[in-house]
């Protein structure tokens, strides 16, 4: 009977370890997705600024 209890405790500890690793992985993926979203937003903002500058230059130079 004692070995069954020990085995159950060991299995529970392994389950908790697995769950903590899974939560860490989920957190890492969420953080990674946030970084990618932030980089995409920055790139889109920079593209808009560059496009605006080009439009102004074309107007000043008489090309548009």
C-alpha positions in Angstrom: 0.0 0.0 0.0 2.8 2.4 0.8 4.4 2.0 -2.7 1.0 3.0 -4.3 0.9 6.2 -2.2 4.5 6.9 -3.1 3.8 6.3 -6.8 0.8 8.6 -6.7 2.8 11.3 -5.1 5.6 11.0 -7.7 3.0 11.1 -10.5 1.4 14.2 -9.0 4.8 15.9 -8.7 5.6 15.1 -12.3 2.2 16.5 -13.3 2.8 19.7 -11.5 6.3 20.0 -13.1 4.7 19.4 -16.6 2.1 22.0 -15.9 4.6 24.6 -14.8 6.7 24.0 -17.9 3.6 24.3 -20.1 2.6 27.6 -18.4 6.1 28.9 -19.0 5.9 28.0 -22.6 2.5 29.6 -23.0 3.9 32.8 -21.4 6.9 32.8 -23.7 4.7 32.4 -26.7 2.4 35.2 -25.6 5.5 37.5 -25.0 6.9 36.5 -28.4 3.5 37.3 -30.1 3.5 40.7 -28.3 7.0 41.5 -29.6 6.0 40.6 -33.2 2.9 42.7 -33.0 4.9 45.7 -31.6 7.5 45.4 -34.4 4.8 45.2 -37.0 3.2 48.4 -35.6 6.5 50.2 -35.5 7.2 49.2 -39.1 3.7 50.3 -40.3 4.2 53.7 -38.5 7.6 54.2 -40.1 6.2 53.3 -43.5 3.5 56.0 -43.1 6.0 58.6 -42.1 8.3 57.8 -45.1 5.3 57.9 -47.5 4.2 61.3 -46.1 7.7 62.7 -46.6 7.8 61.4 -50.2 4.4 63.0 -50.9 5.6 66.3 -49.6 8.8 66.2 -51.6 6.9 65.4 -54.8 4.6 68.3 -54.2 7.5 70.7 -53.5 9.3 69.5 -56.6 6.2 69.8 -58.7 5.9 66.1 -59.4 2.5 65.4 -57.9 
